[in-house]
Amino acid sequence: MSASPPLARVPDARRDPVLRRYPLRRLRLPCGDGVLSMVVPDARAWLREGRWASAVVRGAEPPYWIRIWPAAVAVARQLAQAGELHGVRALDFGCGVGVPGVQAAALGASITFADLEADAVRFAAWNAERQPASPGPAGVRRADWSRGLVVGDFDLLILSDVTYHRQNHAPVRRQIEAVLDAGGCVLHADPGREESARFLAGLPPAWRRQTWWRDVAFDGRPANVRLSLLASEDGQLAAWRNRLAAPDSGGPAAIAEVSR
């Protein structure tokens, strides 16, 4: 893949054998009181090159991972309100370039990234490891969730716009059951998709859920994102709601629809 002028502004990335294959740009994303700085693919330039198209014609999924989606921005900004996440073991599942997980690492969380695309997890891990507060190397998993599970024990499972197809629902539920440690929570985000609403409605009745909406703007595009905090007990939900500075709904098991 050819280089583009923005590559000159990210000299460190040019030394990475995976990142340098893409036209690159520096992302500076305001999050809370700070700015999250990452090197990401220049999606417009790369998509214009069109080298991905033949694989899609053969049946591969379009390269959704290369774009930064509103749900990822909303999760990153919600995490930023926590202030710090030291000691938290987090899994960014279906991470793409990993904006939420990189923000978690910037707050001190121990982060693992999982995605079907090997290049996606490389971008995510490279950026996470360069955050000043990152506690160490990021974990990486190349995962086909239709065929297997990411193994591990995690306190925080990040699901950023990954339930847009019905066939993903059962594998994502299995992943939650497999890796979420006692006392942990799930932070699920989607831009109001009907299929994602069905996923949330289909969770076991014993799960506690709090949902609110967050307006975000990125790259000149406004969006309204539904954020849902999930935990197995009322006390856990309340504790994570406080830690992540989620809106107080007046009751840990209630659903809070914050003004759009």
C-alpha positions in Angstrom: 0.0 0.0 0.0 1.3 3.4 -0.9 2.3 6.0 1.6 0.6 9.3 1.8 1.8 12.8 3.1 0.3 12.3 6.6 2.8 9.4 7.1 5.5 12.0 7.6 3.8 13.2 10.8 3.9 9.8 12.4 7.6 8.8 12.2 7.4 6.1 14.9 4.7 4.3 13.1 6.7 4.1 9.9 9.1 1.7 11.7 6.3 -0.8 12.4 6.0 -3.4 9.6 2.2 -3.6 9.8 1.3 0.0 10.3 3.6 1.3 7.6 1.6 -0.6 5.0 -1.2 1.8 5.4 -1.6 5.5 4.7 -1.6 6.9 8.3 -2.8 10.0 10.2 -2.6 11.2 13.7 -5.9 11.1 15.6 -6.4 13.6 18.4 -9.7 12.9 20.0 -11.0 15.1 22.9 -12.0 12.8 25.8 -13.0 14.3 29.1 -10.4 16.8 30.2 -7.8 15.4 27.9 -7.0 14.4 24.4 -6.5 10.8 23.3 -3.7 10.7 20.7 -3.4 7.7 18.3 -2.0 6.7 15.0 -4.7 5.3 12.8 -5.2 4.3 9.1 -6.2 7.2 6.9 -9.5 5.4 6.0 -10.5 7.7 3.1 -7.1 7.3 1.4 -6.9 3.6 2.0 -10.5 2.9 0.8 -9.9 5.0 -2.3 -7.0 2.7 -3.2 -9.5 -0.1 -3.5 -7.2 -3.1 -2.8 -9.7 -4.4 -0.3 -12.5 -4.7 -2.8 -11.6 -8.1 -4.4 -11.7 -9.8 -1.0 -15.2 -8.4 -0.4 -16.3 -9.6 -3.8 -15.1 -13.1 -2.8 -17.4 -12.9 0.3 -15.2 -11.3 3.0 -16.8 -8.8 5.3 -16.2 -5.1 4.3 -13.3 -3.5 6.2 -15.4 -2.0 8.9 -12.5 -2.1 11.3 -10.6 0.7 9.6 -13.2 3.3 10.4 -13.8 5.0 13.7 -17.5 4.7 14.6 -19.6 6.9 16.8 -20.1 4.1 19.4 -16.3 3.8 19.9 -16.1 7.6 20.5 -18.9 7.5 22.9 -17.4 4.7 24.9 -14.0 6.4 25.0 -15.5 9.6 26.3 -17.5 7.7 28.9 -14.5 5.9 30.1 -12.6 9.2 30.3 -15.1 10.4 32.9 -13.9 7.6 35.2 -10.6 9.5 35.7 -8.6 6.3 36.3 -8.9 2.6 35.8 -5.8 1.3 37.5 -6.1 -2.4 38.3 -9.0 -3.0 35.9 -8.5 -5.9 33.4 -10.4 -4.9 30.3 -11.2 -6.7 27.0 -12.1 -4.6 23.9 -14.0 -7.3 22.0 -14.4 -6.7 18.2 -12.1 -3.7 18.8 -11.3 -2.4 15.3 -8.6 0.2 15.7 -9.4 0.0 19.4 -10.3 3.6 20.4 -12.2 2.5 23.6 -9.5 0.1 24.7 -6.7 2.6 24.0 -8.6 5.1 26.2 -8.8 2.5 28.9 -5.1 1.9 28.7 -4.5 5.7 28.9 -6.4 5.5 32.2 -4.2 2.7 33.6 -6.3 -0.4 32.7 -4.6 -3.6 31.7 -6.1 -4.0 28.2 -6.6 -6.9 25.8 -7.8 -6.4 22.2 -9.7 -9.0 20.2 -10.7 -8.8 16.5 -10.9 -11.0 13.5 -8.5 -8.7 11.6 -4.9 -9.1 12.7 -4.0 -5.6 11.5 -6.7 -4.1 13.6 -5.4 -5.6 16.8 -1.9 -4.5 15.8 -3.0 -0.9 15.5 -4.9 -1.1 18.8 -2.0 -2.6 20.8 0.6 -0.3 19.3 -1.4 2.7 20.4 -2.3 1.4 23.8 1.3 0.6 24.7 2.3 4.2 23.9 -0.1 5.8 26.4 1.8 7.3 29.3 -0.3 5.6 32.0 -0.4 2.2 30.2 0.7 -0.5 32.8 2.5 -2.6 30.2 2.2 -4.5 26.9 -1.4 -5.0 25.6 -2.8 -8.4 25.1 -3.9 -9.3 21.6 -6.2 -12.0 20.3 -7.2 -12.7 16.7 -10.7 -14.0 17.3 -13.4 -15.4 15.1 -16.3 -15.2 17.5 -18.5 -17.5 15.4 -16.0 -20.4 16.1 -14.4 -19.8 19.4 -13.9 -17.7 22.5 -11.3 -15.3 23.8 -10.0 -16.9 27.0 -9.3 -14.9 30.1 -10.7 -13.3 33.2 -11.8 -9.6 32.8 -13.4 -7.0 35.0 -14.6 -4.9 32.1 -15.9 -6.2 28.8 -16.2 -3.4 26.1 -18.7 -4.2 23.3 -18.6 -1.2 20.9 -21.2 -1.6 18.1 -20.6 -5.4 17.7 -24.2 -6.6 17.9 -25.4 -5.2 14.6 -26.1 -8.7 13.1 -28.4 -11.2 14.7 -26.0 -14.0 14.1 -23.5 -12.3 16.4 -25.9 -12.3 19.4 -25.4 -15.8 20.7 -21.6 -15.8 20.3 -21.3 -12.4 22.1 -23.5 -13.8 25.0 -21.2 -16.8 25.2 -18.2 -14.5 25.4 -19.8 -12.5 28.2 -20.4 -15.7 30.2 -16.9 -17.1 29.5 -14.7 -14.2 30.5 -16.5 -11.8 32.8 -15.1 -12.2 36.3 -17.1 -12.0 39.5 -17.9 -8.4 40.2 -17.3 -7.4 36.6 -19.4 -5.5 34.1 -20.1 -5.1 30.4 -20.2 -1.7 28.7 -22.2 -2.0 25.5 -22.6 0.7 22.9 -24.6 1.1 19.7 -26.1 4.0 17.7 -29.7 2.9 18.3 -29.6 -0.1 16.1 -32.8 -2.3 16.2 -30.7 -5.5 16.2 -28.7 -4.2 19.1 -31.9 -3.4 21.0 -32.9 -7.1 20.4 -29.6 -8.2 21.8 -30.1 -6.2 25.0 -33.7 -7.4 25.3 -32.6 -11.0 24.9 -30.1 -11.0 27.8 -31.0 -13.3 30.7 -33.6 -11.7 32.9 -31.3 -11.9 36.0 -28.9 -9.4 34.4 -29.2 -5.9 35.6 -29.0 -3.1 33.0 -28.8 0.6 32.9 -29.1 2.4 29.6 -28.6 6.1 28.7 -27.9 8.1 25.6 -24.9 10.2 24.7 -24.6 12.7 22.0 -21.2 12.6 20.2 -19.6 14.4 17.3 -16.6 13.1 15.4 -15.2 14.2 12.0 -18.0 16.6 11.5 -20.7 13.9 12.0 -23.1 14.1 15.0 -24.6 10.9 16.4 -26.6 9.7 19.3 -25.3 6.6 21.0 -27.0 4.2 23.3 -24.8 3.1 26.2 -25.7 0.2 28.4 -24.0 -1.0 31.6 -24.7 -4.7 32.4 -23.9 -6.6 35.6 -25.2 -9.7 37.3 -26.2 -8.0 40.5 -27.6 -4.7 41.6 -24.6 -3.9 43.8 -22.2 -4.6 41.0 -24.2 -2.4 38.7 -24.2 0.5 41.2 -20.5 0.2 41.8 -19.6 0.3 38.1 -22.1 3.1 37.5 -20.2 5.2 40.1 -16.8 4.2 38.8 -17.6 5.0 35.2 -19.6 8.2 36.1 -22.7 6.9 34.4 -25.9 8.8 35.0 -27.7 7.9 38.2 -31.1 6.5 37.2 -32.5 6.5 40.7 -32.2 2.8 41.0 -29.5 0.3 40.0 -31.9 -2.0 38.1 -33.7 0.7 36.3 -33.2 1.8 32.7 -32.4 5.5 32.5 -33.1 7.2 29.1 -31.2 10.4 29.2 -32.3 13.2 27.0 -31.2 12.9 23.4 
